[in-house]
Amino acid sequence: MTEPVITVERFIHDAQKRLNPDATGTLSNLLGDIILAAKIVSLEVNKAGLLDILGDTEKTNVQGETVRKLDDYANDVFINCLNHGRHVCGLISEEMEEIHPISATSEKARYVIALDPLDGSSNIDVNVSIGSIFSIYKKISDGDEISVADFLQSGSEQVAAGYIIYGSSTMFVFTTGRGTHGFTLDPGVGEFILSHPNIHMPLMGKYYSVNESNALTWAPEVRSYIDHLKSPDQGYSTRYIGSLVADFHRNLLKGGVFCYPASTSGKLKSGKLRLMYEANPMAFLIEQAGGQAIDGTGPILERMPESIHERVPLFMGSKEEMKTCLSWLTAECNRSHASA
Ligand code: P6P
């Protein structure tokens, strides 16, 4: 008896029918728009080396980073698919400074999206896995116009989140608050097929992932914690790709700790990763997979954003690993204050 082939559309439809029979279907349709965009972007990412879409544009994004042509392209693809579907009122994107309104079909389309259309794009030219990340909220402001208030909601208010990883295969990994599930693209039929139902990350991981070149800029308690991870009795190996989706996906499946701490000075003073379209969606996914994401003092999902491109320190791992992380970051922090 062969296993049933469950496409992501079928999975979403069946879950809606089973768990939310009164739903209008707008969220399911919105996820469908994202899935279509993912398939189109995947096609281009896999041809990147063959087409003249490598190399930098002359533009820089709100983070002051050079926008690579594929970033621009991916941003346009997601906007076009969301514009066409009109199941959403607007979006924010790493590639755009301002909020981007979308004329929704009806009052049912009361959702907004935070998007990193192509994260890790500096890795495109060296064929390292990159990804797209999305986070979906309900529109909370009155009237048809969207406002920044619709986006400045804590991560615990997300109704769905996920990423697409363009790697040795293309995968769609998402949650609507009922588990984290992975689907692998079968390029032959152009469908994402359920391959990783109900992902649960291992209680203790094999890897720790951090950019150690920043070590001299970390606070003492962070350096103590990372040294703790490196101690032989912990048994961690280091793995760091420098592409958030790739690093996250490996640790989600194999277990492990991911850290992007803040620096005590300079441009990484608030950390590097963005709350709205990197930390929050990853925090939702990892918590649904039994793990946790903290900013060094508390859960990422409880953090109230102050601006749409806000950066945060980020530590992710199993619940047990994050309990240990927090104890190091607070105990050591107290000790260093006490000795001051
Ligand atoms: P660093 C990629 O530019 C990115 O935004 C994330 O995908 C990744 O986790 C991080 O930056 C890597 O930053 O400073 O280690 O190169």
Boltz pocket constraint, residues with backbone or C-beta under 6 A from the ligand:
constraints:
  - pocket:
      binder: B
      contacts: [[A, 119], [A, 120], [A, 121], [A, 122], [A, 211], [A, 242], [A, 243], [A, 244], [A, 245], [A, 247], [A, 272]]
      max_distance: 6.0
